[in-house]
Amino acid sequence: MSNYKNGLEYAKTLDQNDKLSHFRDQFYIPKDNEGNELIYMTGNSLGLQPKITKDYIDQELQDWANLGVEGHTEGQNPWLHYHEYLTEAMAKVVGANPLEVVVMNSLTANLHLMMVSFYQPTPKRYKILIEADAFPSDKYAVESQLRHHGYDDKEGLILWKAREGEELVRYEDLEDILKKHGHEIALIMIGGVNYYTGQFFDLKRITTLGHSYGCVVGFDCAHGAGNVKLDLHDSGADFAVWCTYKYLNSGPGSLSGAFVHERHAHRKDLNRFTGWWSHNKETRFNMRGEFDQLPGAEGWQLSNPTILSMAAIRASMHIFETAGFDTLCDKSKLLTGYFEFLINELNNEHIKIITPNNPDERGCQLSIQVKNADKKLHQQLMEAGVITDWREPDVIRCAPVPLYNTFEDIYQLVERLKKILN
Ligand SMILES: *Cc1c(COP(=O)(O)O)cnc(C)c1O
């Protein structure tokens, strides 16, 4: 889209023509002390609360109050099966088959569980490849896996780095790394959308490349789930994990999702950590006898899950199903393209968008570098009613979310930024 226009009227027209504009009313929008709605650009950090979430949680509180333990089987939504109510919708959002998806635990915990199965180092092939600016939790997790298996966490880690003077990583460089080190790499673990630059990776390309060197390939899609079309099944990735409190709007610290490709669904040879929730549902409550592995991603569950958090995810899934993920992604491209257009219109030599300008290589987030700026800029935006995210040394990250952000939000944000910079 290159035929955007500047001006408030145009932003309002875009909002009027937006088929999804009514979804904003289904969310609580944070306000300032005077009761004015803030411009919320941090749905990539914590998604806003849908108004229906309370009803979904209240239902479970009520069943717990009225039924006690019987709620497991007699509740309106029997808790024993609660995670199954999420599977189909979640599978659609990440582009997977239901057998491949489960909601359980928190994100970093799931990453470890996946690595227990999919990081199987040998003395000849034990290294792990990640992006150089991977999310810190992922880096720490991967390093601890190396140490857990008795390897040095510096020597065993290979970083896919951006070139000097560049922010985005290049596929040619990944190909070179694999040419040189492919035979030593046990696992490639990449953030599906990089949290810092907003670069959305070609999951299929990375997977195919990794597999051609005999590496296992997994993704942390915390910044991808609910933001971009991940097509996890078609990517061929061995596993993926994501959280549900960012673009999936399920509340602080809510549960995480995990994907295991269906070619691993019935494997009994994979090393795993298990618990009673990994065991055959039919015989789980006989409480004795031999362990009988559940097929598919469900087989990685350990514990009976947090129902209240799942209720919030269920509310969110309802909204995604109603809006339609394809429609959301279309709006997202328009919204972010408009944002990019307005930033470029500023024509400010100190400002550089480091997120890819190809709409297929990004989601809704734009990471904007403001040279010579410091954290004061973030504070000034805050005072101007704009909530953004600051990353040292000089980057503001803004994520206009198609479910609740408007074109006018974007217009106002850029106007306020302009004022501050002048
Ligand atoms: C948000 C995020 C996390 C946070 O991990 P938790 O276990 O949910 O605290 C980890 N990795 C990535 C890539 C993230 O974006």
The ligand as a Tripos MOL2 file, in Angstrom:
@<TRIPOS>MOLECULE
LIG
   15    15     1     0     0
SMALL
NO_CHARGES

@<TRIPOS>ATOM
      1 C1          7.6480  -12.8910   26.1970 C.3       1 LIG1
      2 C2          8.6920  -13.8610   25.8800 C.ar      1 LIG1
      3 C3          9.1860  -14.7410   26.8470 C.ar      1 LIG1
      4 C4          8.7010  -14.7160   28.2910 C.3       1 LIG1
      5 O1          8.7750  -15.9760   28.8550 O.3       1 LIG1
      6 P1          7.8000  -16.4370   30.0650 P.3       1 LIG1
      7 O2          8.2430  -17.7980   30.3370 O.co2     1 LIG1
      8 O3          6.4040  -16.3390   29.5680 O.co2     1 LIG1
      9 O4          8.0360  -15.4930   31.1930 O.co2     1 LIG1
     10 C5         10.1450  -15.6620   26.4650 C.ar      1 LIG1
     11 N1         10.6020  -15.7080   25.1870 N.ar      1 LIG1
     12 C6         10.1550  -14.8570   24.2350 C.ar      1 LIG1
     13 C7         10.6680  -14.9550   22.8320 C.3       1 LIG1
     14 C8          9.1990  -13.9110   24.5550 C.ar      1 LIG1
     15 O5          8.7780  -13.0630   23.6110 O.3       1 LIG1
@<TRIPOS>BOND
     1     1     2 1
     2     2     3 ar
     3     2    14 ar
     4     3     4 1
     5     3    10 ar
     6     4     5 1
     7     5     6 1
     8     6     7 2
     9     6     8 1
    10     6     9 1
    11    10    11 ar
    12    11    12 ar
    13    12    13 1
    14    12    14 ar
    15    14    15 1
@<TRIPOS>SUBSTRUCTURE
     1 LIG1         1 GROUP 0 **** ****
